[in-house]
Amino acid sequence: MMSDGFRLSVMPTHENVRGAVEFWQACERQGLDVIGAADSQNYMREMWVCLTAAALATESVKIMTYATNPVTRHPSVTAGAFVALNELAPGRLMMGIGTGDSALWSMGRKVATIAETRAYVQAVKALCAGEAIEWDGQRFKPAWAYFEPFDLPVYVMCSGPKILRMAAEVADGAVVHMGFAPEDIAYVRGIVDDGRRAVGKDPKTFDLWWNTRVVFDRSYDAAAARTLGWMPRWLTMGSMDGKGIPDAYKEKLKQLNADTHSLAAVYKTKNREQIVVERAKELGLYDWLMARSPRLFGTPDDVAGRMNELGRSLGLKQWILFLIGNDGQNVSGTHAERFTLLEQLTKDVKPKLRA
């Protein structure tokens, strides 16, 4: 039976707010732990509208920003939104935040620095707790009417060692995508341990979630033929240092990821995942990338078996997953297909996960 140690969520893949609400209600009914909305204003529906709808339509599931950024919203705006949302879904909120992805590059803006992201995390947490902050040279304190301060759990989206170290020092947890080989997981945990201890915090209190893809198919080999099972674009985001990349592969990885700042290429291209597989093979990167993939491929039995293996050997039991549809896009197929994929995960995989 399902162990308390395994917790599952899926990344938001909705095309409109009504469809999102139906999907989130299904997620709650079928026992997922977290739902959320993306903050990508040029591609997805407005995040706070979606999260408000989610809060009103559900009762117990956690609600997360998947993920906001420090650039497009002032910290007082984000904090104010969380304060209002907390009145609709008290105790159910999680702020997911990164330096910025499609919300920024889709309009030609640069991502935030790690220092800016750190300051933003601290500012939003402080405002939700009713504390004064200093921002852009101005010091101020929230004055919301009938306001009950609360502790906002913050999770940083991490795809490199520097941002993970920052998260370990100032946040409550992280959603990590830094490779899934044993040496990758040991590296992640070492950074967290060092960061927590440096600020006098217990590493065991830092909540790690793992972010990757699940691809269902008639067999492991059929699924593996159309996806790498994870997102290699993180390897060339920002600095390539500290990511375990052999020097001989760095220029090839830049070629692999050359079009990752195109909404049409990343989110609209049919069989996008398979295209990346073929590129990786042509560039001689395939075997190295697959060695670092979690490889959640194949039938539900294959996926459950692999998740159990990763749980036993590496302690990976909290997953935020992309469910990749038959169209091979990052955002899985039709509205109906998303429900099919959700049922495969919750009814065919989840009951087979063990302690």
C-alpha positions, 0 to 999 in steps of 0.5 A: 500500500501507499507509504506516507513517505511517497508524495506526488504532484503534477505540473500544471498543464491547463489550457484555460481556467475552467479546465484547470479547475476540473483537473485540480478537483480530480487531483484532489479526489485521487489523492495528490498532495499538491496542485498549482498554477504556473506564472508565465503570463505570455503562455498560461492563464494569470496565476493568481486568478487560477490559484483563487479558483483552485482555492475555492474549488478544493478543500484540503490539497496544498496549493503552490505557485509553480513558479513565480519569479522576482521580476514581474511582481513587486514583493508587496504584490506577491505577499498581498496575494498570498495574504488574500489567498490564505483567507480562502485556503488557510494553511494550504499555501506554498510559494514556489519561486525561481529566478525566472523562466518563460515569464521573462525570456518570452518578453526579452527580460533577463532572469533575476540574480540569485542575490535578487531571488534571495532578497525577494524570498526574504521580503515576501516571507517577512511581509506575510509574517507582518514584519517591515522590510526595506525594498528599493531603498524604502522601508515599509510595513504591511498595513492590511486590515484584519490581517493575521500574520502567518508563516508562508512556506517557500520552495525554490526551483533549483537547477544549479548548486548556487541557487540550491545553496541559497534556498537551503539558507533562506527557504523551507524547501526546494524543487530540484532538477539537477540530475538523478544519478546517485552522485547527483543526489549525493551532491544535492544533499551535500549542498543542502547540508552545508547551507543549512548548517551554515545558518544554524538550521537542521538539514532534516527540516529542509523539504526536498521535492524532485521534478521530472517527467513520466512517460507512459507507453506500452513498454520501457523501450517505447517510452525511452525512444521518445523522451530523455525523461528529464529536462537537459535545458537546465544544464545550460541555464546560467552558469555551467559550472558545478553541474558535473558537465565534462568540458567536451560536452559543454558546447554540444549541450549549448547546441542541444538547447539552442531553441529553449527560449522559444515558446513555439519550440518548447511548448507548441512543437509536436513530438518535441521530446523526441526531437531532443532525443534525436539531437542528443544522439546526433551530438553524442550526448545521449548515453551521458544524459540517460545515465543522469535521467530518472527514467520513469518510462513505460507501463505503470508497472515499469514506472512504479517499479522504478519509483520504488527503486529510487525510493529505496536506493536514493530516498526519492519519495516526493515527486512533482511530475510532468505527465508527457502525452502522446503528442510528445509536448512538454504540455501534455495533449488534450484535456481528456488525455490529461485525465487519462494520464492522471488516472494512470498515475494515481490508480495504476502507479500510486497504489504500488508505491511502497515504503 
